[in-house]
Structure formats: C-alpha cells, structure tokens
Amino acid sequence: MTTHLRYAIGTAAASAAFTVFALVLAVDGRPWLGACALGSAILLACDTRRETVLHRRRLAEHHLALRRSRGETVPALDPCCLLARASKGQAHDHRCTLPEHAALSGEDL
C-alpha cells in the first residue's frame, strides 16, 4: 500500500462524511451550511481522484522497474515522468522511466 492509496482512502472517507453532513444540514433547514459542506466534499473527492492516479502511477513505475531488473526490454511509461508532462518534455525528474534517465536515477540515489 502506497502513501497515495492511504491518502485516497482517508479523503474518500472524509468526502463521504461531509456529504452525509451536507444532507443532514440541508434537511435540518440550513442550506447554506449544507452547501459549504457539499463543496468541501467535492474538493475532497477531487483529491481522492488525484491520489488514486498517483497510486496507480507508482504501481506502474514499480512493475516497470521490476521487469527491467529481470532483463526485459520494456518501453517507458506514457508520460515518462510527471515533470516531463508539466514541462512538455523539456525536463525529467528522478522517477523518469526512459531508459537513459533510469540509469542516471540509480546513480543519484
């Protein structure tokens, strides 16, 4: 279990709790407080999605590294790293999955 999965589980639980809280407030006659709680639930749901995507990325990186350690020729993930996506391919971070960057990242650790 990665840290990202732990955060995703926590934010999903908090999002569900805020949703129930928003419904209780709306039924109780306080719709403005219910709207605020519902907005918080939506923000937490977005964070849950982001953490889930990061968890899946870490698992894919792990499986790629495992296959490469066995000697298999495996293409890089798409995108090769999260920094490459943000910089439109101009920069790469230490988790880059391109073969030439993967060799360099092992020396840096």
C-alpha positions as CSV (number, residue, x, y, z in Angstrom):
1,M,0.0,0.0,0.0
2,T,1.5,3.3,-1.1
3,T,1.1,6.6,0.8
4,H,-1.0,7.8,-2.0
5,L,-3.5,5.0,-1.5
6,R,-3.7,5.8,2.2
7,Y,-4.4,9.4,1.4
8,A,-7.0,8.4,-1.1
9,I,-8.8,6.2,1.4
10,G,-8.7,8.9,4.0
11,T,-10.0,11.6,1.7
12,A,-12.7,9.3,0.3
13,A,-13.9,8.6,3.9
14,A,-13.9,12.4,4.7
15,S,-15.7,13.1,1.5
16,A,-18.5,10.6,2.3
17,A,-18.7,12.1,5.9
18,F,-19.0,15.6,4.5
19,T,-21.7,14.5,2.0
20,V,-23.8,13.0,4.8
21,F,-23.2,16.1,6.9
22,A,-24.4,18.3,4.0
23,L,-27.6,16.2,3.6
24,V,-28.3,16.5,7.3
25,L,-27.8,20.2,7.3
26,A,-30.0,20.6,4.2
27,V,-32.8,18.6,5.8
28,D,-32.4,20.5,9.0
29,G,-33.1,23.8,7.3
30,R,-29.6,25.2,7.0
31,P,-29.0,25.0,3.3
32,W,-26.0,27.5,3.3
33,L,-24.1,25.4,5.7
34,G,-25.1,22.3,3.7
35,A,-23.8,23.9,0.5
36,C,-20.4,24.6,2.2
37,A,-20.2,21.1,3.4
38,L,-21.1,19.8,0.0
39,G,-18.3,22.0,-1.5
40,S,-15.8,20.5,0.9
41,A,-17.0,17.0,-0.1
42,I,-16.4,17.8,-3.8
43,L,-12.9,19.2,-3.1
44,L,-12.1,16.0,-1.1
45,A,-13.5,13.8,-3.9
46,C,-11.2,15.6,-6.4
47,D,-8.2,15.0,-4.1
48,T,-9.2,11.3,-3.8
49,R,-9.1,11.1,-7.6
50,R,-5.7,12.7,-7.8
51,E,-4.2,10.5,-5.1
52,T,-5.7,7.4,-6.8
53,V,-4.0,8.4,-10.1
54,L,-0.7,8.9,-8.3
55,H,-1.0,5.5,-6.6
56,R,-1.6,3.8,-10.0
57,R,1.4,5.6,-11.4
58,R,3.7,4.4,-8.6
59,L,2.5,0.8,-9.1
60,A,3.2,1.1,-12.9
61,E,6.7,2.5,-12.1
62,H,7.3,-0.4,-9.7
63,H,6.3,-3.0,-12.2
64,L,8.3,-1.4,-14.9
65,A,11.4,-1.4,-12.7
66,L,10.8,-5.0,-11.7
67,R,10.6,-6.1,-15.4
68,R,13.7,-4.1,-16.3
69,S,15.6,-5.7,-13.4
70,R,14.7,-9.1,-14.9
71,G,16.4,-8.1,-18.1
72,E,13.3,-7.4,-20.2
73,T,13.3,-4.6,-22.7
74,V,10.3,-2.6,-21.7
75,P,9.2,0.7,-23.2
76,A,8.8,3.8,-21.0
77,L,5.5,4.8,-19.5
78,D,3.5,7.5,-21.2
79,P,4.2,10.1,-20.0
80,C,7.7,9.1,-19.0
81,C,7.6,11.2,-15.8
82,L,5.3,13.7,-14.2
83,L,7.8,16.5,-14.7
84,A,8.0,15.8,-18.4
85,R,4.3,16.3,-18.6
86,A,4.4,19.6,-16.8
87,S,7.4,20.9,-18.8
88,K,6.2,19.5,-22.2
89,G,9.2,17.1,-22.4
90,Q,11.9,19.7,-21.6
91,A,12.8,18.4,-18.2
92,H,12.7,15.0,-16.4
93,D,12.6,14.1,-12.8
94,H,14.4,11.3,-10.9
95,R,11.4,8.9,-11.4
96,C,11.7,9.2,-15.2
97,T,11.0,5.8,-16.9
98,L,13.0,6.5,-20.1
99,P,15.9,4.0,-20.2
100,E,18.7,6.7,-20.3
101,H,17.1,8.5,-17.3
102,A,16.5,5.3,-15.4
103,A,20.2,4.6,-15.5
104,L,21.0,8.0,-14.2
105,S,18.5,7.9,-11.4
106,G,20.1,4.8,-9.9
107,E,23.4,6.7,-9.5
108,D,21.7,9.6,-7.8
109,L,20.1,7.5,-5.0
